[in-house]
Amino acid sequence: MNTTTYKPSFTRHVPATTMHISRRAWLIVGMLILFQMVNFADKAVLGLVAEPAMRELGLSASQFGFIGGAFFFLFAITAIGVGFLAGVIQSRWILLAMGLSWAVLQFPMLIGGGAMMLLVTRIILGAAEGPATPVSLQHVQGWFPASDRALPSSLVAMGSTLGPLVAAPILAWVIAHPDWGWRWAFGFLGLVGLVWSALWYVVCQEGPYSAHGRKEAVTPKAEAKPEAEATVSTLNNYLPEVRLNGVWFSATFIVATLAGAGCFWAQGFLTTWSPKYLSSVVELSPEMIGMISTLPWLMGAFTLFVLGLVSRVVMRRGISVRWGLAALFSVTLAISGFCFAMLPSVTGYTAVTMLTLGAGLAMIFPLAPTLVAYCVGARQRAAVMAMVTGLASLGGVIAPIMVGYLMQGAGYTPDVVPGSLEAKVALETGMNKAFWFIGLYLMALGALSFMYLNPDGLLQRLHAKYKK
């Protein structure tokens, strides 16, 4: 009976002649960074318009929280469905369809939509944005070999943090403008989405490492006969398809999904309730809120860049994905949880610092589906990442609703006078309970991720019959 033995790392690559990365690849990275910026600016806009929108539309805290969570009602379904579809249809066209739909869905609120229209458009927008992360990661990974995927994946993921970072001050200015107001925040994002879609139509192509790319483009003579030290991921894009239930029921998939749900919880809070927390609890001015609101996203961008860069360096030296990326993900997650757990014990700018670190470090979610996707070939990569993203997004549904109900349970109701001491105490009490929950959850998942997030081991089990 023949058995196959794998080396600890499956990220070793073949000679440098096979590792050329074109300028087109980096152009695609840039476009997908912009794509993710628009994606997450669309999410963050609801939190920025919270005060004027709640006032004009007559919404309570729990009702507004429900609308915030409604964004994720269909998010998981479309993320998973389109993720599987991306194995058949070229991802460049899926990305174009998403960009156009995001833009169009912003305009109903610009032209006078009410609370019901806001709810409906947020649900549909969430459905349209659900596949964004897995499909954009699928597309960019089609332009890079296995050992180089972490950095471009992290750069694309950075777009999700740079979106609110760039958009928050611009949208705050639009909202405060006497001739425009909060409705034009949606209109502005719609126009930006149309511009991106036009540019993408001009530059989009499928990468040579994708399921739809030209196989000969990445299998030159040097790779036709891999050297002795090359392992299974040298041909990672050409791995045979596997039964995906082997992925779904693995410890790696389950832990990555649960960790991702915690990250989505943090993002759900940040995009819905963070401005309210900064104004009512920390007592910052509107101008300061606009500036402070960008800090977690900046922290997230910095963290993703550092993790991607470090991972690229160590994995090119043959370090396994488990220790070159998964371990970094785990430690970062635990630190994020610790910062959230500290929030109920601090005030003022110390609270701002803890919120910045806790929420910023939780921006590493895109690394979770990236890690699991190392276990399969190009054609199944989007499906695997979509499943992680779709299930993890439930954390984003829970966060705004949970915080709203905790606040209401603590006495923050429409009968309470806004800005009063009673309102502040109720709001702070409810939010502190939420911070304790997510802090303990992320610390626990950080520990579990460190122990069980093992893409290398899962790949070996899935492809036990694969021969070098």
C-alpha positions, 0 to 999 in steps of 0.5 A: 500500500502506497502512502504519501508523506508531506513535509511540514510546509506546503508553501515552498515554491519552485525556482524564481523563474516561475514566480514572476508577478506581472504589473497587471497583477498589482493593478488588479490588487489596487482595483480590488482595494478600491472595491473593498473600500466602497464595500465597507464605506457602504456599511459604515455610512449607517453609523455615521447618519445614525443621529439625523436618520433616527431623528427624521425617521422616528426610529428607536434604538432597537429599531435602528439596531434592527435595520443595522443588523438587517444588512446581514439577513441575506448576506450569508445566503448570497455569499455562499451561493455566489461563492459556489457560482464563482467556480463556474463563472469568471469572478471578474463579471461577478465583481462587476455585477456587484459594483453596479448593484451597490451603486444603484441601491444607494439612490433610493435614500437620496431621493427621499426613502423612509424607514421602510425603504432604508430597511429594504435597501439595507437588506438587498445591499447586504445580499449584494455585498455578501460575496464581496470578500470571498470573490475578491480574494478568489480573484486576486489569488488567481494572480499569485502563486501559493506562497505569495498569496498572503500579502495581496490577500491582506492588501485587498482586505485592507480596503475594507479598513481604508473604506471607512477611514477615507469615507468617514471624514468625507461623509461627515462633511457631506452630512454636515453640509447645510445644502446636502445632509445625511441623505447625500451620504448615500448618493455620494457612495452611489456615484463612487460605485458607478465610477469604480464599475466603469474602471473595472470593466476596462481593466478586468481580466482573469489571473493565470493562477485562477480556475479560468486562467491559462494553465500554460501561463504558470507551468513553464519548463522549470515547473513541469518537473518540480524539484525535490523540495517542492511540495503539494502546493507547488501545484496548488491550483491544480489539486484535484477537487475534494468532497467539501464535507471534509472541509466543513466538518474539520476543526480548522473550518469550524474554528475559523468560522467562529473566529470570523463571527467574532470579527464580524461582531466587532465590525457590526458594532463599529458600523452601527453603534460606535459613533453613538458610544463616542458621543454619549459615553466618551462625550466627544464633539461631532468633529472629534467623532469624525476623526476618532471613528477613522482610527480603528479602521486605520489600525485594521489596515496597519495590522493586515499589512503587517501580518500579510508582509510578515507571513509572506517573508516567513512562508517564502522561507518554507514556514508552514501556513499554520505558524506563518499565518494562522498563529499570527491570526490567533494572537491578534484575535486574543489581543483584540478580545482583551482590549474589548474586555477592558473597555468597561473599566476605562473612560475618556481617551483610554476608552478610545484607545481600547476601542481603537485596538480592540475593533482595529485588530478584529479587522483581520477577518479576511485572513480566516477564509484565506487560511481555510482556502489553502486546503483546496485547489483554485476551482473550489477556493471561492466556495470554501471562502464563501462558506466561512464568510457567509456563516461568520457574517451572522456575527454582524447580524447579532451585534447591532441588534444585541447592543440595541436590546442591551441598551434598551434593557438597561433603560435606554428607551425613547422616553429617556431625554437624549443627553440626560444622565439617565440616558448616558448611564443606560447606554453605557451599561448596555454597551459595557455588557456587550463589550464583556461578551465580545472580549471574552469570546474573542480571547477564547477563540484566539486560544482555540485558533492557536490550537486548532487552526491548521491548514497544513494538516487539513490539506494533507488529510483532504489530499491523502491520495495526491502524489507529487 
